[in-house]
Amino acid sequence: MASIVEDSKPQFPGHNPVNSLGTHVIMLRYYALLLLVLLHTSSSSSSEDPGSALTGILEKFVNEGLGVQKMQDHLDRSTFDTSPVVPHTLLNTLADSLSKKFSERVAVVRGLRDKVEEVWGSLLKTTSFKKCCSDVNAKEIGSNFQQKVDREQACNHGPGLNNNSSKYPNKNIVDVMKENLYQYPSIKFQYVGTEEGVTTVFPKFKTCSSTYDPRFRPWYVEAATPEPKDVVVVIDVSGSMNATYKGTKLMKIAQEAANTVIATLTANDRVGVVSFSDAANSATGSVNQIKCQKTELAIATPHNKKYFKSFINGLKGEGETYYKPALSLAFDFFSKINARDGQPTDERTRVLSMISQRNAVLDNSVVILTYGLGELVDDEVLTKIAQQSNYNVSAGEIKEGVYTKVSNPSNLRFEMASFYNFFGKSGRLTDPIFTVPYFDAFGLGLISSVCLPFYYESKLQGVTCVDISMSDLLSDVAFFGRTDSSYAFIIDSVGRLLMHPLLPSPQSITDDPIFLQVMPNNFSVCVVTVESDIETTLSVKSNPYQTFLYHRLDLEENSEKCEYFGATATIAQSTVLLSPIAFEKPYLQVIKEETVQDVKQYKAYFENEIGSSLFKEFVYEYVVVSAYLDELVLDQAHELLDSAVWAYVGFKVGVFRLYPGTRLNQEYDATKRPWYKRAVAQKEGTSIAFSIPYEDAFGAGAVITMSKTILAGRSGGHVNTDPVVGAMGLDFKMDAFYVFLTDAFPACLDPSNVGCFIIDDAGFVIMHHDWLNLKNRQDVYNIHISQKEPGVARTLIENTVMIQTGCINHEQLLHQYTWLVSMQNTTLSFRNFVIYNIRKTNLFVVVLRSRSEDTSDCHMTSLQSGFSVFVGWPSVLGYHAFPASQCGIWFLFCCDFECDTDCNGCLHFDFIIFGML
């Protein structure tokens, strides 16, 4: 072993600036031998209960190796004050912050719109313009825009650039955009979309999109027609649609046009789709994924629009053209309609009479827009349908629609998608439109656009907007949480949840949002607290630690660095990450690119107490107390890192300290991480929480995390109601855990037994005797006992040791089931195995004596709607045995919900997917 240490400084697994591969192999052997020596003193005697012995080993390791108890004692010696939580104060603080963000964006878009309207009449059409497709003159990526931008220029893109000449915002308009960004540095892109199909964006960025047409984007349509719209698209699918235009079927052209109409709608609108030839059919006429009735309008959420687009794309042309049943079915939606193509084969007078009768019942409120595709269309009948020439005068005045003859089928998409111009306002809007949140096409994630249309001579010319990232807007709420019991959420004017602790955070969303309907209300921020809730605060009078090392080692000038599992790190001391919640303006920290000067400012504050307005109260205090981690780990760094990979402590205020120190993601928030949440869930009984194996982000391979909460300091002992202020964690290799196990459970090494494995309280396998010699450790991630040991799982289910529980995954529109393992006894013995409850942890050890005959099978049943699903073993169902190799992720049908239709904005789950809570 002497060859491992080449000088006076210890070298650890993964720490080798010379030859990381060769030393890594040697060190694994060294680590295993040393760990056996360390644990030898904790070996259990034959008379001691092995479960209690393992508890003792784990407690000793977490308290002495990681130092959780010493850190708790350190906090107990500190001064903590308590004060009652005042909900109105918290609410006003959040509301003021949100109001400021909104008012800034409103000021930006109003100033931009005013300047555009001021100069629009003087602008000349030109073919000279700056395209966004050219390279960007910028050395650094703008953190506010997630890509390279040129803050001195704007650029143009879109199909309108192909016209002979167009109007483009001039220097006066761009100067307003530049001034807006200077005054409000946290704003996102500003842009002007025109009726000619051109989008001018500031600042300039590189994109070569020739298909991005502003006129078809939801932000444009929503600003041009802010009132909610009910739209029914009626599509001719008769045989005449199989004709071609320049090699493309008319059906294909019509489908693209209809899909573009669907794309312009937002969750403020409702939509239905009808196809017709010999007969008329609704897109929701049979069993459908969105649970709409045949003539029920669906809210135009991304989920519902995706369904309608799929329906439209599957249409085929056949049969003849009959207008009457199509229009009659469309009227059943009580909505707007359009129709196109083909010679009507039913009587024209009957069609017009039916329209007159149906619209009279609705007080003549329905407007019809018709589109004729190709040269063989009967223009007269489509014109009369749009004009409703036989309308019933006694039911009120009719608003005539428009018939548009599309001689060039290539123009159908534009003609149809511009339907909103018919309903556009001619008056000048003064209040901006805040669009429904959507996923940005250019990399900003989930955003909302603040928009105002602009006019010239009372005619719509385009729309001006500024984007606001939802992670910026809602960061104060997302990072809110003053006590264990308090939280905040936001709903918009129609009751949609924009931010809630149970929903994915805005910065983690990678697709269009899911809308959850709650009771309608105005746009509101809500704070939830428990009656008589108490906030506990830390008070530090002096700082005995004079060194502060920020995790941005690339910005630290004098830090001692090395390579640790492929990452730049330091073993000289721990590093500190300050998550966005630690800052007074968390939304700025989310988008900010930190600099050397920023790090120097942090150091001046935390080392020398030089005042800073950057941080929230109590952040300084927790940075000071967290420095005690160095005292815990540096004296035993060699031994600790031979049995572990990372040691760390995180506090609710946003302070996270890591050893060995290395750079982390700037948005990292310990309180949102599984290891922290798991520790909080295991708080009762001062339990230690263990993770399932996962891939270490910095190259250490498969690791397991143990974590434990830290409570607010108090003298005289703690009670379960003490507030959690943080948690400590330790990552270590999988093999180390099996050494823990076999030292406490000699039966695991007994050749008369099959072996041992460990599961957590959800039934996921943490370590298994089969995994010791695996070459690919990724094969052990997220493995459930029901997959690995189905015979054991069946016995546990039948004896109610493992019971089913569930939660809702809003992001995937699924109700997820998992299992809860629970035992009152310390030990339960069954025919083929014994299971031990490892007290004060979330672990259970199974000693497998033998394999039952059915342990290689799982069971399957086929449920309605054609799903084949793998399920557990409740005795109430009949099953067919299938080989274990066919057992995959298990799908189950969930129970009916009180509100089971997407059409009205409520979630309905067709099935539930087996998963981890």
N, C-alpha and C positions, 0 to 999 in steps of 0.2 A: 504493500500500500504506500510505501514511501515515494514511489514514483509519481504519485498523484499530486503531491505538493512540491512545487519547484522553487518557491521562495517563501518569505516570511508571511505573505498574504495568502489567506485561504482561497481555494478555488472551488466553486460549487457546480452542481449539475447545470449545464447550459452556459456557465460562465467560463469562456475560454477565448481570449482574443487571438490565439495562435492557430489552434487546430480543433475546432469545435466538434467535428465528427468523431475523431479518434478518442478524444478525452471523454466525450459523452458516453461512449460505450463502456469505457473503463469505470467511469463514475457511477454508472448504474449498478455495477457489481459492488462497488464500495458502499453505495447507499444502502443496498439490501443487507450487507453484513453489519453495517453500523446500526441500522434500525433494529436488527435482532438483539444487538447488545443493549440498546437503550430500553427495549421492552422486556428484557429478561428479568429485570427486577420486579416487573408487574405480573409475572406469570401466576396463573390461578392454581390453587391446589385442587386436588381431586374432590375435596369435600365442599368446595365453594360452588355456589350456583354460577354456571358459566355466563348467564345473562348479566348478573350483578357484577361479575368480574370484568366483562366487557364495558359495562357502564363506568366502572372505576378506571379502567385504562383510558377511555375516551375523555372522561372528566379531567383526569390528571394531565392528559396531553393538551386539552384546550385551555386549561387554567395555568399550567406551568410552561408548556411549549409555546403556545400562542400568547398566554398571559392575560386571558380575559378577566380572571378574578383580580389580578393585580391592577388592571386598568379600572375595574369597578371600584376597588379600594381607593385608587387615585381620585376618582370622581367623588367618592364618599367623603374624602378629606377636603374637597372643594366646597365652595359656597353656592347654594342654589336658593333662589327666591321664587315665590309663587304669587300669582296675581290672577284675578278672575278674568275670563274671556268676555269681552264686550262685543257682541255680534255686530251692532250698528257701526262701531268703529272700524271693524274689519271690512264690512260691506262698503262703507263710504270710501275707504282706501282703494279697494278694488274698482269701484265705480268711477272714481276720479281718474284712475290710471287708464281705464278703457275709454272714457270720454275724451281724454287728451289724445289718444291714438286716433279715434274717429275724427275729431275736429281737425287734426293735422291733415288727414287724407282728404277731408271735405274741402279744406282751404286749397289744397293742391289742385284738385280736379276742377274746382270753380275758377281758379285763376287761369288754368290751362284752357278751359272752355271759353272763357271771356276773351282771351287773346286770339283764339282761333276764329271766333265769330267776328272779332274786330277787323282782322286782316283778310278773311276769306274772300270777300268781294274783290280785293285788289290783287289776289294771286292769279298768275297766268298759268295756263296749262303748258307743260313742258315735257320733253323727253330726257332731260338732264337731271339725274338724281343719284343719290348714293345708295347702293344696294347693301343689304345685310350680308350677302354672300361673300363679300370681300374680307380679307384678313383684318383682325382687330389690332390696332396700335396700342397694346397694353402689355406691360411686363409681368403683372401679377393678376391672379384671379380675384375678382371682386367678391369678397365674402358675402356681401349683401345680395349678390345676383348668382352665386354658385357657378360662375364661368367668367372668362375673360371679357371685359367690357372696356369701351372707350368713353370716358366721362365727358369728352369734349364734343362728341358728335352724336347725331341721330342717324338712323338708316331706315330703308324701306324694303318691304317684301310683300309678296302676294300676287295673285293672278292679274291684278290691275296694272302691273308693270308691263304687261305685254300689249297694252293698248297703245295707240299712236301717241297720245299725250294725256297727262293727268295733272291734277293739282296736288301739290305736296306742301306740307308745312315749311315755312321759310325760316330764316335765321331768327326773326323776332319770336317765333313760337318756340324754337329750340332753346333760345336764351331763357325763356320762362321755365322750361323744363330743367335747365341747368341750375337756375336759382332755387327752384323747388328742392332739388336734391341737396344743394348746399345748406338750405335752412332746415331740412328734415332728412338727415342722413340715413334714417332707418327705412325710408320708403323703398319700394321696389320699382319695377319698370313703369314708365309713363308712356302712353301711346295714343295715337289718333288713328281710328279706322274710318275709311270713307266709303261712300256709296259706289265709288268706282272700283272697289276691291283692293285698295292699297292700305297697308298698315305701316305707319311711321312710329318707330320705337326709339326711346331714349332711356339709358345710354345705348350706344351701338354695341351689338354683339353679333357673332357669326352664326348665321343660319341660312341654309339654302333652300328653304321650303318654298315651292312654287304653288302648292295646293292650299296653303293656309289662307283662307278667305275670311276676312273679318265679318262680312255680312252673314256668314253662316255660323258664327260662334255665339254661344249662349249669352256672353256679356253684351254683345252688340244688339241682339234681338231683345234681350231683357230691358236694355236702356231705351231702345227705340219704341217698344210697346210694353211699358212697365206693368200694365194691368195683367192679371192672370188670364191665360187663354185656354179654352177648351177646343181641341182640334181633333177631327176625325178625318183620316186620310182614306179615300176611296180609290182603289186601284183596279183598273180593267185588266183582267187576266184571260181575255178571250183569245181565240186562235190568231186574231189579227196582230196580236202583240209579238208573234213569232217572226214577223217581217224584220228585215235588217236595214240598218243605216250605216254605210261605210264599214260593213263587216260586223257590226254590233247589233244584236237583237234589240228591238224596241223594249222588250220586257226588261232587259238588263239596264237600259237607260232609265226606265221608269222606276226600277228598284233603287238605283243610286239616288234619283231625285227624291223619292219617298224617304229614304234613309237620311238624307240631308235635312228634310223637314223635321224628322224626329230628333236629329242632333241639335237643332236650334232651340228645342224646348228645355225648360228648366223644371225644377221640382215645385215651382209655383204654378205650373201648367198641368193640364190633364189631357190624355190622348187615347184615341181608339183607332183601330185599323180595320177596314172592310175590303175584301176582294170580291170581284164579281165577274161572272160570264153568264152561263145559263141560270145560275143561282148565285145568291149572295152569301158570303161567309164572314163571320167575325174572327179576328185573331184570337179572341178569347171565347170562342164558341164551344169549345170542348175543354176537357181537363187541361189546365195549363200551369206552368211553373209559378206564375205570379198570383194565382188564386183569384182572378177576376171573373165576374159573371159575364155572360155573353155580350150584353150591351152596357157594361159598367166601365166608366172612364177610369183609367189608371193614372195615378200621379206620375209625372215624367221624371222619376228618379233614374239614376244610371242603371240600376238593376232592372227596372221595367223597360227602359229604352233598349237595353241589350236584348231583351226577349222579343220586342216588336221588330227589331232589325233582323233577328234570326228568322222570324216568321216571314217577313217580306222577302228575304233572300231565298227562301224555299219555294216561292210561288212559281207555277208553271202555266204557260199559255195554252188554253184549249177551250172549245165551245164557242158560243155566240155571245153577243153583247145585249144584255137586258138591263136597262137603267132603273126601271121602277123598283124591283126588289132591292137593288143596291141602295137607292136613295131612301127607301122606306126603312131599311135596317139602319142606315146612318142617322136618320131622324130619331130612332130609338135611343140613341146616345144623348139626344138633346144638345147637339154640338154642331160645330162647323164642319163642312164637307167640301170635297172637291172630287171631280170625276174626269175621266179622259179616255180618248181613243175609241174608234169603232163606230159602225153604223147601228143605231138602235133598231131592234127588230120588234119592240113592242110599240103600241100606239102612243104618239107624242102627246096627244091631249090627255091621255090617262096619266102619263108621267107628271105633266104640269098640274093636273087636278089633284093628284096625290100630294105634291109639294105644297099646294095652296092649303089643303085641309090640315096637313100635319103642322105647318108653320103657324096657322091661325091658332091652334091650340096653345102654342108657345108665344102668343102675342106678337107674331111676326119678328121674333128676335134672332132667327137663324139667318146667317149670311152664307151664300154659296159662291165659291170661286171654282171655275171650271178651266181645264187645260186640254186642248186638243193637240194630239201628237201625230205629225205626219200630214200628208196632203189629202188623204182620203176621208178626213173627218167631216161630219155634217156640222158645219159651223152654226147653222141656224138653230138647231135644237140645243146645242150647248150654250149658245147665247141666251136663249129664252129661259133655260134652267137657271143660269146665273142671274138674269134679270127678274126671275119669278113673275113673268108678265101677267099671269092669271091670279095674282095674290088676292086674298080676301081683305077688302078695304076696311071692313068693320072691326078687324082685329088689330088695326093700327097701321102706321106707315111702315113700308118695307124699306130696308137698306139694300139697294141693288148691289149684287156682286159683279164680278168682272170675268168675262171669258177671254182667255189668252190663247191665241193660236200660235203653236210652236212649230213653225215650218222646219226649222233646223233642230232636230232632236238633241243635238249636243248642248243646246241652251236650256233644256228642260230643267236641269238641276238648279240653275240660277233662277229661272222664272218661278219655280215652285217654292224654293227656299226663301224667296223675297216676299212671300205672302203677307208677312207682318207689316209691310209698308202700307197695305190697305187699311190697317187699323192704327197706324201710327198717329201720334198726337201732332197737331199743327202748332199748338202753343208751346212756349218756352218753359221747360221744367226748371225749377229753382232748387229742388231737393234732389241730391244725387241718389242713384240707385246702388244699393249694396247687393251684389249678385249672390245667388246661392253658391256656397263653396264648391269648388271643382278642382280637379287635378290638372295642374299647369302643363301645357304642352312643351314648355321650354325649360323645365328642370327646377322650378321653384317649389315643387311639392303641392300641398293643398293650399289653395289661395281663394280669396274673394276679391272681386274687382269693384272699385268705387267709380261709378261712371255717370256721365251726363251727355245727352245727345246735343249736337249743335246744328243750327239752322241758318239758312241764308234765304232771304225773301220768303219766309214762312215755309220753306221746304227743307226736309231732313237732308243734311249733307254728310252726316257721319256721327261718330261717338268718340268722346275723349274719356280716358280711364287712367287710374293709377292702381296697381296691384298692392294688396296687403297680404302677407303670408299669415296663415292661420296660426302657425307656431309663434309668430311675433305678436299677433293680436291677443292670443289667449294665454301667453306665457305666464302672466301673473296668476291666472286661475290654475293653469296646469301645474305650476310650482307652489301652489298654495297648500298650506297644511300646518297650522300653528300648534295643534295638539293631535293626540292619537285619534280623536273623535271628530275633528272638524274637517270640512272639505267645501269646495265651491263648484258650481256648474253654471253654464250659460245656456239659455234658450232664446231662439229668435222670435220674430213677431207672429209666426204661425205655430209655435210650440215645438220646433225641431231642436234637438239637443246639438249644440255646437261643441261643447266641451263638458266632459264628465269623467270622474276618476275611473269608471268602469268601461269607458270607451278608449280606443287606442289614442295615444298622444298625437297631435297634429304632425309633428316631425317624423313620426314613424309610419305614416300612411303613404302607400305607394300606388294607390289607385283611386278612382272616384269614390267619394264618401258614401257611407250608408246613413240614411236618415231614420232616426227613431222619433216617433211621434209621442209627445206628452200633451198635457192639457194646454189648449191655446192660451196665449198670453202675449203681452208686448215683449219686445226684446229686453231680457232681464238677466242680471247676474245675481245668483243666489248663494248665500253662505249658510251652511248647515253646521250647527254646533249643538253639543249636548248641554242640557240645562245645568247650570252651576259648574260648567267646565272650567278647569284651572290650567293656566299656562305656567310651565316651569322654566325659569331662566337661570343661566349660569353667570356667576360674577367672578372675575379674575382681577386681583389687585396688583399682581406683579407677574413678569414673564421671566422665569428662570432659564428659558431656552432662547438663545440668541441667534440661532441659525434657522433660516427658512429657505427651503429649496422647492421651487415650483416644478411641476411635472414637465414643463416645457424645457427639457434639457437642451434642445436645439437653440434655445434663446438664453440659456445660462452660460455666462462667459467663463466661470472658474470652477465648474463642477467636475468631479472625477468620474469618468465614464468608462463603460466597458460594454461588451456584447453579452446579452443574457437571453438565451433561446431566440436568437435572431433579432432582438430588439435592442436599441441603444438604452442603456440602463446605468444605474449606479448602485454599488453595494456599500458605499460609505455612509449613507443615511437614507431615510425615507423621503419620498417626495409628496407634495400636496397638490391635489386638484381641487379647485373651487368651482362647483357646478353652477349653472345659471341661477339657481334659487338663492345662492349666497350673495348675489348682487342686487343693488337697489333697482336696477333696470335689467331684469333677466332677459327680456326680449332682445336687447342690444347685444348681450353676451352670446346669445345663440347665433347671431349672424356675424359677430366681430372676428376679425383675424388678429390675434394677439401679436404684439411686437416686443422687441427687447425693452423698449421704454415702459411698456405695460408691466413687464416682469420686475423691472427696477422699482416701479411704483408700489407693487405688491410687497416687495421685500422691505422697502422703507417703512411701510405701515406695520407689517407683522414683526419686524425685528426691532425697530426703533420707535414704534408707536407714533410715527409721523402721520398726522390726521389724513383721512381719506373718506370721501363721500361716496365711494364706489360700492361699499359693502353694507349689508344690512346689519342691524344690531346683533350682537352675540356671536358673529362670525369670528371676530378676533379672539374671543374667549375660547372657542372650540378649537381653533388652530393651535392655541397655546397648550390646552390640555391634551390634544391628540399627539403632541410632540413626545409624550411619554412613551409612545410606541417604540421610539429609538432605544430607550433604556431597556425595554423588554426584549428586543430582538438582537441588538448589536453585540451584547455580551455573549450570546449563544448563537451567533449568526451561522457559524460553521455547522453546528449540530442541527439547527433548525432547517437550513436549506438542504441538508442531506436527507431530510424526511418530508420536505414540503417544497412548494414552488413559489407561492406568493403569500404574504401576510398583510393584512390591511384592517383599517377601522374607518367606518363611515358614520357621519352624524346627520341628523335631520336637517340641520341648518345649511347643508350643502358642502361641508368639509369632508374630504376623503383623503386619507393618507395611506400610501402603499410602500411596501418593502419587499424586494429591491425596488428602487424607484425607477419608473419609466413613464413615457408619455401615454396619455389616455385620450379618448375622444372628448372634445371640448363640451359636448352636451351630456356627458356621463353624469348620471344622478344615481347615487348608491341606493336611495330609497325606492327607486323604481326597478331595481335589479332583483332577479329571482332569489339570490342568496340572502338578501336583506329581508324580503317579504317572507321567505321561509322561516327566518329567524324570529321575526315578529309573530308569525303564526304559532311558533313553538314557545312563545314567551312564558306561558303558564307552566309552573313547575321548574323554572330556570332550565329549560330543555336545550339540548344541542341539536341543531338542524343540520341534516346532511343532504347534499344534492345527488342526483343521479350523474353518471359519468357524462362529460361533455368535452368538446375540443377547446383547449386553451387558446385564447386569441393571440398569444405571443409565441406559439410554437412548442409548448411543453408537451403536446400530445394530449392523451386522455387524462383528465384530472377529475377529482371529486372535491367538493367544497364542504367544510364544516363551518358553521356560523352560530353565533350566540348574541343575544341582545345585551345592551348596556343600559342601565336604568339611571334616572336622575339621582344624584347623590343624596344620601341620607345616613345619618348615624343611627345605630341601634337595630340594624337589619332591615331587609326589604320585604314588601308584600306584593302580591300579584297586581294590585291596582297602581303601583308606581309607574309613572309615565316612561316610555321608551325614548331615549335620546339618541341612540345609535346602535350599531352592531359591529362586531369584529368577525373576520373571516380568515380562513386558511385554506389554500389549495394544495393538494398533494396528489401524488401518482396513485393509480388504481392498485398497483401491486402492494403498496404500503398498507392499504386497507385490509388486504387479505392476511397480512402479517398480524395486524390487530386481531383479526377474527380467529386465526388458528392459535394464537397465544392464549386466548380466553376459552376457546372451544377445542380441546384436544381431540374430540370426536371427529372433527373435520379431517384429521389426518389418519383416522382409524381406517385401515383398508377394508374392514367389514362394512363400512358405510359407503354410499355412492359419492358423497361429498357435501359441501355446504354452500349456501348462497344467502345474500342479504337483500331485503326489499325495504322500500320506504313505506310510509303510511298510505300511499296511493297505489301500492302494488308494483311499482317500477323497480326493476332489478338494479341494485347498486354494484354488487360484486357477485361473481359466480365462479365456482371452481373450474368451469370449462374455459374461462377467459384468461387464465394465467399465461397461456402460450399462444394467444392469438397474434397473428402478424398485423392484422388490420383492426385496430381498436375502435374505429368508427362503427364497426358492426355491433357494438354493444350499446350504442346511444339509443335512448328512448325505447328500451326493451321492457315489456311488461311481463309479469309472471305468467299471465295467461298465454303468452306467446312462447316463453322459454320453458315453463313447467306447467302445461295445461292441466295435468292430473292433480297437481297440488292446488292450483287455482280452483278447480271444480270442488275439491273438498272444502276449501276455505269459504266458497260461496254457499255451498249447501249447509254449512254450519254457522252461517252468518258472521264469520270472522271478517269476511270481505263483502261489503255491501256497496250497491251502486249509488252514486250521487252525480250531480250535473251542474253545469253552468252554461251561460249563453256566450257564444263567440259572435259579437256583433259584426266584426270585420269580415267574417266568412259566412255570415247568415246561417250559422249552425248552432244547434244546441249540443254541447259537448258533454259526454259522459266520462266519468272516471270512476275509480273505486276507492273506497275508504276502508283501510285495514284497522281493526280495533280489537283489543283483547283486555278483559278485566284481569285475567290470570297472568301470572308470569310465564307459565309454560302450558302448552296444549299438545298432547300426544295423539297422533293418529296412526293408522296401520302402517303407512309407508314413511312417515316423517314426523319430526317434532318441531314445533315453532316456538320461538322464545321472544317475548316482549322485552326489548332493551329499554329499560326505564330511563326517563329523562332525555330521551332522544326520539326521533321519528323512525327508528329502525326496528326491524324484525329479522331474526336469524332463523333459517330453516336448515335443520340437519336432515339430509335425505338418506334414509336407511336403504330404501330400494325403490325401484320404479314400478308403478302399477301398470296393469295391462293397457290402460287407456291413456297413458301420459303422452303418447305420440299422436293422438288425435285431437282435433278440435271439432266443433259442431256447427252446423249451418242450417238455416231455414230460409225459405224464399217468402218474402212478404209481397203485398200488393204493389201495383205500379211497375212491376217488372224488376224490382231490385232484388239481387241476391245478396244476403247480408250475413256476416259472421257475427255471432253473438255469444253471450255467456251461457250458463247452464241452468236457468230457472226451470223448476220442475213442471211448470204449467204448460210448456210448449213441447211439441214433438220435434225431434231433430234427426238429421241424417249425418252420419260420421263422414268426415273428410280428412285426408292426410294432413299432417301438420305443415307440410310444405305449402299448402294452399291457404293456410291461415295468415291473413294479412291484417290490415287495419280493419276494425270491425265497424259496420254501419248498423244503426238501429233506427227504427221509426220513433219519433217522439210523440208525446201526448198532444191533443188538440189544445190550442190556446184560445183564450176568451175572444181575442180579436185575431182572425186567421187570414187576413187578406192584405196583400201588398197594395191593392188598389186604393185603400183608404189610409195608407201610410203606416200600417202596422205590420210588424214582421211575422211571417209564417215560416216555420221550418219544416221542410219535407222530411228531413232525416237528421239524425244526429251522428256525429263522428266521434269515435272513441278517442279520447285525448287526455292530456294532463291538465289539472286545474292550475 
